[in-house]
Amino acid sequence: MAKVITVPKNKETEIALDYNLASPEQIVELNLTNIQLEKLWNDGIFHLINKVSNSNIDDFEDEHITNLNDIYNTLNELKKNPNCSGDIIEMFELALSYKTSIHFCF
């Protein structure tokens, strides 16, 4: 199963994502390989995101962060972490830019 981080480009797409109806043009996706995913886990990136945003990203279910303050605060903490990839930071920046959310489908 693909490991994907998704940011909808607008509020309507957020709703469409709930029903798996979002088209590729309506979202930005970051596809992670198993190696990339393992590195993010080992580097504590998902633990940091969970802690700051009060979310529960794990291997067994999808998770999303919809609160823009949580996205902003998480982004600031990720930028301080030298182990965080630019791709992850960019996804949080896009969610803020679009004023939407970020979805973790693992």
Backbone bond lengths (Angstrom), bond angles and torsions (degrees), N, CA, C in turn:
res aa  C-N    CA-C-N  psi(-1)  N-CA   C-N-CA  omega(-1)  CA-C   N-CA-C  phi
1 M - - - 1.463 - - 1.529 109.21 -
2 A 1.317 116.13 138.56 1.453 122.01 -179.15 1.527 111.02 -67.87
3 K 1.307 115.72 144.95 1.455 123.13 174.85 1.523 106.33 -107.71
4 V 1.343 116.06 112.67 1.462 120.36 -170.41 1.519 110.60 -132.97
5 I 1.320 114.95 138.49 1.463 121.95 169.19 1.520 105.81 -108.44
6 T 1.331 116.24 127.89 1.462 121.40 -173.25 1.519 110.80 -125.40
7 V 1.332 114.95 139.05 1.463 122.08 173.09 1.522 107.86 -123.72
8 P 1.331 117.75 120.30 1.463 120.05 175.60 1.530 110.27 -74.52
9 K 1.321 115.87 146.54 1.468 120.74 -177.15 1.521 113.63 -83.08
10 N 1.344 117.88 -13.46 1.459 120.63 177.90 1.526 109.54 -157.65
11 K 1.321 115.60 171.67 1.466 120.93 -177.04 1.526 112.58 -64.41
12 E 1.337 117.36 -36.23 1.458 120.23 179.47 1.529 110.53 -62.03
13 T 1.319 115.63 -36.70 1.455 119.66 179.66 1.525 111.24 -69.43
14 E 1.325 117.52 -30.89 1.468 119.61 175.47 1.527 110.34 -56.80
15 I 1.306 115.57 -43.02 1.473 120.71 178.93 1.529 109.69 -67.85
16 A 1.315 116.74 -43.69 1.464 120.46 179.80 1.532 111.16 -60.41
17 L 1.334 117.17 -35.51 1.463 120.45 178.13 1.522 111.70 -61.64
18 D 1.316 116.72 -35.16 1.467 120.43 179.04 1.520 111.92 -60.25
19 Y 1.316 116.78 -26.10 1.467 122.32 -178.14 1.524 112.51 -111.87
20 N 1.347 116.11 13.53 1.468 121.73 -178.05 1.524 112.31 55.50
21 L 1.326 116.48 37.09 1.461 121.52 -178.09 1.530 113.52 -110.19
22 A 1.323 117.26 3.58 1.466 119.85 -178.47 1.525 110.06 -73.33
23 S 1.314 115.60 135.29 1.465 120.21 178.19 1.534 108.95 -87.71
24 P 1.324 117.35 160.23 1.468 120.16 179.98 1.532 113.97 -57.00
25 E 1.325 116.53 -29.13 1.464 120.14 -179.83 1.532 112.12 -72.52
26 Q 1.324 117.31 -18.24 1.458 121.98 -175.35 1.532 113.96 -93.24
27 I 1.322 116.32 -3.74 1.460 119.68 -174.73 1.524 111.32 -136.52
28 V 1.317 114.66 162.31 1.462 122.02 169.14 1.525 105.31 -116.30
29 E 1.326 116.21 128.98 1.452 120.36 -178.03 1.520 111.38 -120.69
30 L 1.318 114.46 142.84 1.452 121.97 171.30 1.521 106.70 -118.62
31 N 1.320 115.67 109.01 1.465 121.51 178.42 1.519 108.85 -87.24
32 L 1.320 115.80 128.39 1.460 121.24 -178.23 1.523 110.19 -108.09
33 T 1.316 115.95 135.28 1.454 119.99 171.75 1.525 108.15 -76.82
34 N 1.314 116.27 165.41 1.462 119.63 177.15 1.528 111.09 -60.98
35 I 1.315 116.72 -35.49 1.474 120.87 178.86 1.523 110.19 -66.61
36 Q 1.338 117.38 -45.05 1.469 120.27 177.73 1.526 111.31 -61.88
37 L 1.323 115.71 -43.27 1.454 120.63 -179.49 1.525 110.73 -62.19
38 E 1.315 116.37 -44.97 1.466 120.64 179.45 1.533 111.10 -61.93
39 K 1.321 116.67 -40.07 1.465 119.97 178.55 1.532 110.52 -64.00
40 L 1.318 117.68 -42.55 1.466 120.67 178.30 1.526 111.18 -61.76
41 W 1.347 116.34 -40.95 1.469 120.04 176.46 1.519 110.08 -63.50
42 N 1.331 116.91 -50.34 1.465 121.60 -176.30 1.522 112.70 -64.24
43 D 1.324 116.74 -31.94 1.466 121.18 179.17 1.525 112.54 -81.61
44 G 1.331 117.39 -3.45 1.458 121.38 177.11 1.517 114.88 79.25
45 I 1.325 117.33 14.59 1.465 120.59 -177.26 1.529 110.85 -65.65
46 F 1.327 117.69 -44.99 1.463 119.26 -179.65 1.531 111.40 -69.69
47 H 1.317 116.74 -33.58 1.469 119.66 175.32 1.527 109.53 -62.06
48 L 1.321 117.08 -43.31 1.471 121.71 178.52 1.522 110.49 -61.93
49 I 1.334 117.11 -46.97 1.469 121.03 179.33 1.528 109.86 -60.09
50 N 1.319 116.89 -46.19 1.470 120.88 179.33 1.520 111.60 -59.71
51 K 1.317 116.24 -44.24 1.464 121.14 -177.44 1.530 111.55 -64.50
52 V 1.308 116.66 -48.69 1.470 120.67 -175.31 1.527 111.56 -71.93
53 S 1.324 117.13 -39.46 1.474 120.67 -174.66 1.527 113.28 -97.01
54 N 1.333 116.02 -0.09 1.464 120.45 -178.15 1.530 110.97 55.75
55 S 1.328 115.49 41.75 1.458 121.49 178.38 1.528 109.26 -108.10
56 N 1.318 116.33 -178.07 1.456 121.17 -178.40 1.522 110.34 -139.15
57 I 1.313 115.79 68.10 1.459 120.76 177.19 1.523 107.41 -74.46
58 D 1.330 115.75 126.44 1.457 120.57 176.77 1.526 109.03 -152.24
59 D 1.323 115.68 -175.04 1.463 120.92 -176.32 1.516 114.45 -79.03
60 F 1.316 118.34 -9.87 1.450 119.90 -165.10 1.518 115.96 -109.04
61 E 1.303 117.94 -12.74 1.457 119.20 -178.62 1.521 109.98 -153.36
62 D 1.298 115.05 161.63 1.459 120.40 177.63 1.526 109.43 -77.98
63 E 1.315 115.06 152.90 1.467 121.19 178.33 1.516 107.50 -142.14
64 H 1.307 116.49 151.75 1.460 120.20 175.75 1.528 109.22 -143.50
65 I 1.308 114.54 154.51 1.459 121.88 176.47 1.521 106.48 -119.94
66 T 1.320 115.89 118.49 1.464 120.51 -176.09 1.524 112.77 -110.25
67 N 1.308 117.59 -19.72 1.458 120.93 -177.91 1.530 109.11 -77.17
68 L 1.330 116.46 118.04 1.459 120.30 -176.23 1.524 112.59 -64.20
69 N 1.325 118.02 -30.96 1.467 119.98 175.76 1.526 110.58 -65.25
70 D 1.326 116.59 -40.27 1.461 120.37 177.01 1.526 110.95 -64.84
71 I 1.314 116.27 -40.62 1.469 119.98 178.40 1.529 109.70 -63.82
72 Y 1.323 117.06 -44.11 1.466 122.14 179.69 1.530 110.87 -62.13
73 N 1.327 116.68 -48.20 1.461 120.63 -178.83 1.523 111.69 -65.10
74 T 1.320 116.43 -39.10 1.464 120.28 177.88 1.516 110.45 -65.81
75 L 1.312 116.86 -43.07 1.462 120.84 177.55 1.524 110.85 -56.75
76 N 1.316 117.15 -45.94 1.470 120.20 179.85 1.517 112.06 -60.85
77 E 1.327 117.28 -40.21 1.467 120.68 178.43 1.526 111.41 -70.01
78 L 1.320 117.06 -38.82 1.464 120.12 178.19 1.520 111.38 -62.97
79 K 1.318 117.12 -37.61 1.465 120.69 179.91 1.530 111.98 -64.83
80 K 1.319 117.30 -24.56 1.468 121.97 178.65 1.526 112.36 -81.55
81 N 1.323 116.50 -13.74 1.456 121.40 -174.26 1.534 109.93 -94.10
82 P 1.322 117.69 115.76 1.468 119.67 -178.00 1.533 113.41 -67.81
83 N 1.335 117.89 -15.47 1.467 120.87 -179.91 1.524 113.06 -87.25
84 C 1.317 117.19 -7.39 1.463 120.05 -176.22 1.525 110.52 -81.94
85 S 1.325 115.09 131.03 1.463 119.61 -179.62 1.524 110.92 -74.99
86 G 1.309 114.94 152.57 1.457 121.03 177.26 1.514 112.58 -62.36
87 D 1.330 116.78 -28.97 1.464 120.33 179.72 1.527 111.47 -63.97
88 I 1.325 116.92 -42.16 1.469 120.98 179.62 1.523 109.47 -66.29
89 I 1.310 116.50 -45.14 1.467 120.93 178.34 1.525 110.01 -59.15
90 E 1.319 117.06 -43.30 1.470 120.81 179.92 1.525 111.81 -60.45
91 M 1.323 117.71 -38.54 1.469 120.29 179.72 1.531 110.86 -64.70
92 F 1.320 117.66 -40.21 1.459 120.63 176.66 1.533 110.70 -66.94
93 E 1.323 116.68 -38.78 1.469 120.33 176.99 1.523 111.17 -62.95
94 L 1.324 116.89 -40.35 1.465 120.46 178.41 1.522 111.34 -64.63
95 A 1.328 116.87 -42.39 1.465 119.71 178.67 1.523 110.73 -59.52
96 L 1.314 117.25 -39.66 1.468 120.08 176.93 1.522 111.07 -69.24
97 S 1.318 116.56 -42.67 1.463 121.05 -179.90 1.525 111.65 -60.71
98 Y 1.339 116.34 -43.14 1.462 121.08 179.36 1.526 112.75 -82.01
99 K 1.345 115.68 -10.79 1.479 121.48 -176.71 1.529 110.52 57.25
100 T 1.350 114.03 46.30 1.465 118.79 -178.95 1.524 110.64 -120.72
101 S 1.313 116.81 -113.21 1.460 121.79 -173.27 1.522 108.92 -157.13
102 I 1.337 114.41 176.41 1.463 119.86 175.81 1.525 107.45 -132.98
103 H 1.344 115.49 135.77 1.465 121.96 -172.96 1.528 109.60 -122.16
104 F 1.310 114.75 133.78 1.463 122.00 179.46 1.524 107.82 -112.48
105 C 1.315 116.86 111.44 1.467 122.21 -177.94 1.521 108.55 -112.83
106 F 1.313 114.58 95.30 1.461 120.31 -177.34 1.509 110.04 -115.88
